[in-house]
Amino acid sequence: MSWTPVTWGSAPLIRQLLSENRTEEAIPICRQYEVLPSRDNDVFLACSWVYYRTNRASAADALLAKLAQSKNLPEYQLLEIYASVARDFLSPEALKALEPTARQQYDEKIKLRISEAQKKLEPLLIEQKNSNVGKIAQEVSAEFYELKGQLEPAAFIYRGLINDNPKNAKAAWGLGRYYLARGDLRRAKTYLEKTTELWPKHQGSRYNLGLIYMNEGPDSYRQAAKWLSEAFKLNNADSSVLEQIGILFESKGKVEAAIKYWQRAVELNPRAVIASKKLDEHVDVVIGVLISKKNWKAALEKIELIKNTNEPKRFELAEGMIYRGMGQFDKAAAIFKPMVQAEPENPVILREFGIVEFNLGHHEEATKLFEKLVQVEKNQPMNFAWLGFALEEKKEYAKAIQAWNQAAGLFKNSKEIKKALEKVVRLEQLANGREVASGDNKQNDHSDKTVEVTDPFHQGE
């Protein structure tokens, strides 16, 4: 992180960042006050709030220690009350990692701390009712009620704060959450959109707006995409956001794009329930995507899990393709041989088994499979190309030339047409007993292409 010179009297800037929920931006400023000499008590107070609200209780406690001579300040007293609860707060990541029983114990512990803190807070709320510290105390009081699950008293306080100051973003965010919990999506939307105006870098309000607009149906998907995209840009490692982006892509029929976000969500959070269920639901596509990316090992692991269920042969074809891709041609042949007997006119099985036999050096068997293939699927140029490869190995140049000419007539891409015709020329040279220059590859390059999405929603979609 780059070093920012300390500006003496930085307290107004830090408090501004606090008011806009930009605590992470305030941290680099506050860190300098941990090591440099200063007697700016207002900075220490402001930075203590920053640290307690970002799960850095030990750093906040160190700053409070520097304020030992200011214990009679109302804000110091308020900070100590808040700190008595905040010291036990876990980070969002740590909370996600808790088992259900441990989470219940954690919640009970926090509620007990809050009840103790509320008793200490009551006289301060009365004494400082009309002061700036009093307003902060009301915000803390509402937060405490909300953490205990007492939403009505929390909402009552938030409404009062909004009446006093319509630009109070904490109150707007609190009311947005309150109406969301009650299922009043119209009012929730109003306060959440107000929060986004007051907090330009607030992810939670944008994420919840994305959910609301998705709930409204297809006509609102564009708005949902807008808010989820903004949430993604603020934090592209939030598994919940990634899950919902995937659902939105799925609703638009773009399952492969959806899978990308669900897979990322599970990588970041193995307990991402929605993403895990969706990946299981679309396991066929998941395996197809892994194969297209030549991620053979991961695809095979998926299939092995399914083979242990009541569908052991569901992905037999895919398994054969994976072994073929891994160069384990004997294993692939063992899978494809009975399949081609059961489905003698399935073009995918014929092609895959033909490629395997070709790579095993069984050129006679490969030729028969490709000859059958071009009868079953007459408009696929690569079928004739593979037949040409097999015939060339058998030194049946005239037939190979015919196969490559047919391939050239079916290719649409000019580069592929050129390669096929060049192959014809080289085969004619072989047929006439002339030497051919080295570098005549057995296969054209048909490597798979994948598209990486860095911004989940593009303009115009």
N, C-alpha and C positions, 0 to 999 in steps of 0.2 A: 504493500500500500504506500502511495506517495506521501511525503511529509508535508503537512500544511502548517505554515508559521502561525504561532499563537497570536491572536489579536487580543490584547488586554481589554477587558470589557466585552468578552465574547458572549456573555450571558444572554443578551437579547437575541443573538443569532441562534444559540442552542435552544432557547425557549420557543423561538419561531419554528425550528425543526421539530421540536416536541409537539407543538400545536398542529403541525401538518403530518404527524405520524411518520416522520422521516428520521427515526432514531438511529438507524444504521449510518446515516450521513453525519450525525452528531458525534459518533464514537471516535473518529480520528481526532477531532478537536479536543474531546475530553481526555483522551489518552495522554496528551501532552501535559495536562495539568497534574497527572499522576507523578511526573518526574521533575518538572520544572517548579522552582519556587514561586509561590503566589499567595496572596491573601485575599483573593477575590471570592468572598463567601457566596455571592450570588451564582458564580460559575460552579462552585462545588455543589450547591443545592441543585442547580439545573442538571449537572452531570450525574448526580446521584439518581435523579428521576430516570435519566437515559439508561443508566446501567441496570437499575432494578427492573425496568420495562423490557430489557433485552437479555434477561437471565444471566446477568453478570453481578450477582449479589456481593461477592467478595470485593470486587472493585468499588462498588458503591459504598460498602462498609468502610473501606479505606479512606474514601473521601469524607464520609461522615465523621471519621475520627479527627479529621483536620478542623472540624467545626465544633469541637468540644466546648469552646467558649460561647457557642451560640445556641445552646440547648433550649433557651427560653424563646427563641424565634418560633412563631406559629407554624411556619413552613417546615422547620426542622422537626417539630413535634408530629406534624402530619406525615412527614417522610418516615419517621420511626414507626408510626402506626402501620403505614403501608409496607414497610420493610419487614415487619413481623410476620406478614403473610408471604411477601414476595421472595423471601429467602428460601421458601420451600417450593417455589414454582419450578417445574421442569420445562425444558425447551420443547417446542412442538415435536421435534424429532424423537426426543426421549419419551414423550407421551405416547407416540405412535408405537413405540417398541414395547410398551407395557402389556403384559398379559391381563386378561379381564379381571382376575382377582386382585392383582397388584394395582390396577387402575382404580378399582373400587376403594381399596385401602388409601390410595393417594387422595381421591376425592373426599373421603371422610376426614382425612387429616387436614386438608385445606379448609373444609367447612368449619372444623373446630377452630382453626387459627383465625378465620374470618369472624366467627362469633365473638371471640376474645377481642379482636381488633375493633369491631363495631361498638363495643361498650366504651372503649377509649375514644372513639371518634365522635360520639354523641355530643359531649360538651364542646368540642372544637367546632362542630357544625353550628352550634348556637352562638358561641362567642364570635366566630368569624363570618357570620351569615352574609354580611354585605361587602366583604372584602374579596380581593382576588384569590387569596388563600382559601376563603370560604367556597368559592366556585370550584377550585380544584378538589376541595374536600367533598363537595357534592358529587363530582365525577367519580371520585374514589368510592364513595358510598354506593352509588349506582352500580359500579363495577363489582363491589362486594356482594350486593344483592343478586346480581346476575350470576356470579360464580356459585352462589348457593342454590341457584335454580328458582329464585324468587323474582320472576320477571315483572309482575305487576308493580311492586314498589320501585324497581329499577326504571321501568318505563315512565312512572310518575315523575321521577327526578329528571329524567332525560327531557321530558316535555317542558318542565320548568326551565331547564337550561336553554332549550331552544327558544322559548318565549323571551328570555332575557337577551339571548344572542343567537339570531338565526344562522350565524356562521360557525356555530359550535359543532365542529365535525365529529367529535367524540359522541355527542348527544345524537346527531343524525345517524351515525353508525349504530349506536345502541338501539335506537328506535327501528332502524331497518332490520336488525336482528330480531327484535321483539315481534314485529308484525310478520316476519318470515316464520317464526316459531308458531304464531297463531294461525298461519295459513292465509293471512290477509295479504295476498300478493300485490294488489294494487297499491296499498299504502307502503308496503315494503319496498316496492320499486321506486316510489317517490323519494323515500329517505336514502335508499342506496344510491340513487342517481345524484342526490344532493351530496352524499359522501364523496363520490368520485370527483365532483366539482371542487370540493374543498381539499381533498387529498388526492392529488394527481398521480401519486405513486402507491395507492392503496390497492392491494391485490384482492383482498377478501370481498370487498363490495362489488368488484368487477366479476369475480367468480360467481357470486350469488345472483347477480343480474343475468349472467349467462344461463344459469339454471332456470330462472323465472321465464326468460324468453323461450327457452327450449320447451318448457311446460305449456306454453301457449300454442304450440303446434307449428307445422311447416311454414305458415305465413310469417312467423317471427324468427325463423332460423337465421336469417341474415343478421338480425340484431344480436342473437345469441352468439353468432360467430364473431361479431365485433368485440363483445365483452370478453369472451374466452380468449380471443387473440391478444387483447390487452393484458389479461391476467397472465398469459403464457410469456409475453415479453417481459413482464415484471419479474417472473420467476419460472424459468422453463424446466425446473426440477421438482415441481409440485405434482405429486402423483394424482391428486384429486382433479386438478385441472387437465392433466393428460388423459385421465379416464373420460371426462366429459367431452373433450375434443374428439376422442375416438368414437363416442356415441353419436356425435353430430356428423362425423364422416360416414358412419354406418347408416344413418338416416338418409344420407344423400346417395347411398348405394356404393360408396367408395370404401369397401371393406379392407382392402389391402392397406390403404392409408390409415384407416382406423387401427389396424393391427400394430402398425409401427408405434403409435402412441400408447396402446395398451401394453405392449412389450416393454417400452421404456418405463411405464408406470410401475410394472412389476419388478423391473431391475432396481428401481429406486426404493420401492416399498413392497417387499414380498407379501405383505398383508393387504395389498390393494385388491379388495374383494371384487369390485365391479370388473376391473381389468382381468383378473384371473378367470372369472366366470365367462367373460366375453371371449377370451382366448380359447377356453374349452369349447364354447359354443361354435366357434369358427375354426376348429382345429384343422379342418381340411385345408382352409385357406392359409392358416399359419404354416402348415407343413409345406404347402406350395410355395409360399414366400421364402421359406428357408432354403428350399431346393433351388429356387430361382437365383438366390444369392450364393449358391454353392456352399452353404453352411451345412455340410453333410452330417457332421457329428450331432449338431443340435436337432436336426430333422430326424435322425435315427433315434435319438433319445426320446423324442415325442412319440414316435411309432412304438418303441419298446414299451412305453407306459400303457399305450392303448392295447397292445397285444396281450397284456395281462388282464384285460377285461373280457367281456363276452363278445368282443369283435376282433378276434386275432388276425383275420385276413382282410380287414377293412382297408388297410393301406399297403396291401401287398405290392401293387404296382409301384407306388412311391418308394417302397423299400428297395425294390429292384433297381429303380433309377438312382437311388442313393449309392448303392453298392457299385453300380456302373460308374457314377461320378467319382467315387473314391478309388476306382481302378481295381476293385475286388470283383473281377469279371466272373470267376467261378461261382461265387455266391449269387451274383446277379443271374447267371445262367440257370442255376438251380431253382430260382424263383420264376423266371420267365418261361421255362420249358413247359411245365404243366399249364401255365396260363394260356400259352398260345395254342395248346391242344384243346383247351376248354373254349377259347374264343379265337378261332382261326382267322377271323376277318376283322379283328380289332386293330386298326392301323397303329395305335400307340404301342401296343404290345409287340406287333410285328417289327416296328422300327427299333424299339429298344432292344429286343432280342437279337435283331440283325446286327446292331452296333456292337453288342456284346460278343456275338460269334465272330464278327470281323476282327475285334481286338484280341480274341483268343487265337486268331489265325485259322479259324474254321471257315475258309473262304467259300467253299462249296455250299455249306449250310447257310452262310450269310447271303449268298447270291439267291438261293431259293426263297429266303424270307423277303428279300427286297423285291424280287420278281412278283411275289404275291402282293407285296405292299403297293407297288405301282398300279396293280389292277384294282385294288380296293380303294386307293386314294390317288386318283389320276391327276389331280391339279396341284399337288405339292411338289415344287421343284427339287427340294432336298431329298425326296424319296428317290428320284432319278439320279441325283448326285451320288447317294450312297450306293445305288446299284452300279453306277459307273466305277466307283472305287473298288467294289468287290470283283467286278469283271476284269478290271485292270490287273488285280492281283493274280487272277487266273490266266492272264495274258490273252484274254479274249478281247483284243483291241477294237475290232470292228463293232462288236456289241457295246463296248464301253463308249465308243464315239457316239453311237446312236443314243445311248442313255444321256450323255452330256449335252448333246444337241437338243434333246427334249427338255432337259433342265434349263438350258439357256432360253428356250422359247417360253418357259413358264415364269422365270425370274422377272420381277418388276424393277428391282434396283439395278441401276446401270453398272455399278461396280461388280455386283454378282454376275450379271450377264457377261461382263468382260472376263471375269475369272473363269467362267464356264467355257467360253470360246477359246481362251488361252489353253485350257485343259484339252480341248478338242485338237488344237494344233500340236500339242506335245504328244498326244496319243497317236496322231497321224504319223509323226516322226518315228515313234516306236514301231508302229505297224509297218513302216517302210524300212526298218532296220537301221535308222539313224540314231545317234546318241542324243540324249536330252540333257540340257544343262541341269546341274544340281539345284536343289531348292524347291522341287516339285512336291509341295505339301500334300499329305494324304487327305486333309480336311480343310475346308474354309474356316475362317474365324467366325464363329457364331456365339461369341461370349454374351452372357446375359447382361442386360442393362437394368440398373435400379436407379430410382430418383430419390435423393435425400430431401426431405422437407424441413427447412429450418424455421419458417414461419408457417404455422398450421393453416392459415387461411389467406388465399391470394385475392387480390382485387379482381372483381368481376365474377367471382364464384357466388 
